[in-house]
C-alpha cells in the first residue's frame, strides 16, 4: 500500500515537473518570439529610415547633377564666348559668332547685338546673326535701326537693365519692327542686357519662329552670362582702342619730321622713329639698345647722367621738360642745335622717357640771318639819322642862325621906325624859336645821343639856362648806376615833358626856387619837378587848373604813349609838383 502511494506521489511530482518544464519552455519561446519581433520591427524601422535617407540623397544628387549641368552649360557658353572674342580682332568680327553660339545653346533662330551710345543717348545695332535661313529683311531693318531709351525691345531692356521676354510679338504694343517681324514669321523674342558693373553697355536680342512661353531656367542661365559678356565686350573695345591708338601713334611717329626717342631709366634707347636717322645719321638698328649719350657731345654727357640719376632718386625736376635747347651730336661728329620736349611714363613698374627732338639748325640760321639783317638796318638807320642831323644842323640850322643875326642887324638899323621894328622883333622871336626847335630835333634824332646820360645833361642845361635868366634858384639831382641806351622817341618825349614842365614853372608859378629829381627806381624811370610858387587848385580833369591850355593834356598823352604814368600835385599857396614814371622795359627800342 505504501509502495503504491509512493509511486503515485513520484508520478504526480514527475507530471508536475514536466508541466512546469513545458510551461517554462513555453515562456522562454514566447519571450524569444517577442524579442525577435521587437528586433525585427526595430530593424524594419531602421531600414525604412535608411531607405528614405537614400531616396533623399538620390534626390539631392539628382538636383546637384541638374545644377552642375546648368553650371557646366553656363561655363561652356562663357568659354565659347571668351574664345570667340579672343580669336576675333574687332567687336564687329566677334559679334556674329557670339550670337550664333547663344542661338545654338538656347535654341533661338535670329540674334542681334546692340551697343549703347551714351553720348548720343541712343542704342545702335552692331550686327545680326542667324541659324539656318534666318529672317533676311528683318535683320536688314534691325541693322539700320536706332532706338532711344524705352523704345522697342532693346530700348526697354536698356532703360530697365533687366531681361524681357515677349511670347507673341503681334501683341507687343512697343515693337517698331513688328510689320517686318510678322512678314518673316517671327513670333517670340527674348533680350537681356550686357552689364559692366551697374551700367548697361549693350543688349543681346533673340527671336524664334515658334511661339515660346517664358522659360525661367533659360532666362536665369542665359542672363547670368550678361555680366560676363559685358566685361568681355568692354575689354575687346579697350583692345580695339589700344590698337587704334598704337596704329595712330605709329603712323604719326613714322611720318613725323621730328625724332621721337624712347629710353628706359638706364638711358638705354628702346625705340626711335625714322626721323632720328635723318637727324643723327645713325640707322635704327644702330640706335636701338645704344645709350642716349651717344647722341650727345662729350662735354654734356656727365651732366645728363647726373641729372637722370638725381631725378630717378628724388622725382624732382631741376629743368623744364618743354622746348629745352641742347646740342646734339651727329654720327659724323658735328654738333646739331636741338629743341627737346620729353615726358615720363610707366609700364609694368618700369619707368620710360620719350623725347621729341627737333633739329633747329634752319631756325637758328634764319634767326642769325634776321639778327644780322636787323643789325644792318639799325646801322643804316643810324647812318641816316646821323646824316639828317648833320644836314639839319649844317644847312637849315645855319640858315636860321643867319636869319636871326640879320634880323638883329636890321632891328638895330631901323630903331626909329616903330612898325618896322615890331615886325623885325617878331621875325627875331620866331627865328629864335625855330633855332631852338631845330636844335631839339637834331639832338633827338642823333644816334650818338641815345644814352640816358645825354638826356640828363640836356635837361640840366636847358633848365639851368631858363631858371638862371629868371633869377630862380634851381637844383637838378640825377642818380643812375648805369648809363642806359634809350631810343630816340623816348628821349624826345621825356625831354618835351620836362621842357613843358619847366616852361610852366617859369610862366605861371611865380616861384623863387625849383628842383628837378631824375632817377631810376623799381625798374622805372622817374622824373619829378617841384616849385615853391603859388600853386593852384587842381579842379579840372587830370589835375590841371580850370582854363589851362593844351600843354598839360599833351604831357598826359606823351606819358600814356610811353606806357607810363603822369601826375600833377598842387595846392593853393603850396607850390606844384609834376611827376612822371616810365617803365624801363623796351625803352631802348621805343
Secondary structure, 3 states (H helix, E strand, C coil): CHHHHHHHHHHHHHHHHHHHHHHHHHHHHHHHHHHHHHHHHHHHHHHHHHHHHHHHHHHHHHHHHHHHHHHHHHHHHHHHHHHHHHHCCCHHHHHHHHHHHHHHHHCCCEEEEEEEECCCCEEEEEEEEECCCCCHHHHHHHHHCEECCCCHHHHHHHHHCCCEEECCHHHCCCCCCHHHHHHCCCCEEEEEEEEECCEEEEEEEEEECCCCCCCHHHHHHHHHHHHHHHHHHHHHHHHHHHHHHHHHHHHHHHHCCCEEEEEECCCEEEEECHHHHHHHCCCHHHHCCCEHHHHCCHHHHHHHHHHHHHHHHHCCCCCCCCCEEEEEECCCCCEEEEEEEEEEEEECCEEEEEEEEEECHHHHHHHHHHHHHHHHHHHHHHHHHHHHHHHHHHHHHHHHHHHHHHHHHHHHHCCCCHHHHHHHHHHHHHHHHHHHHHHHHHHHHCHHHCEHHHHHHHHHHHHHHHHHHCCCEEEEEEECCCCCECCHHHHHHHHHHHHHHHHHHHHHHCCCEEEEEEEEECCEEEEEEEECCCCCCCCCHHHCCCCCCCHHHHHHHHHHHCCCEEEEEECCCCCEEEEEEEECCCCCCC
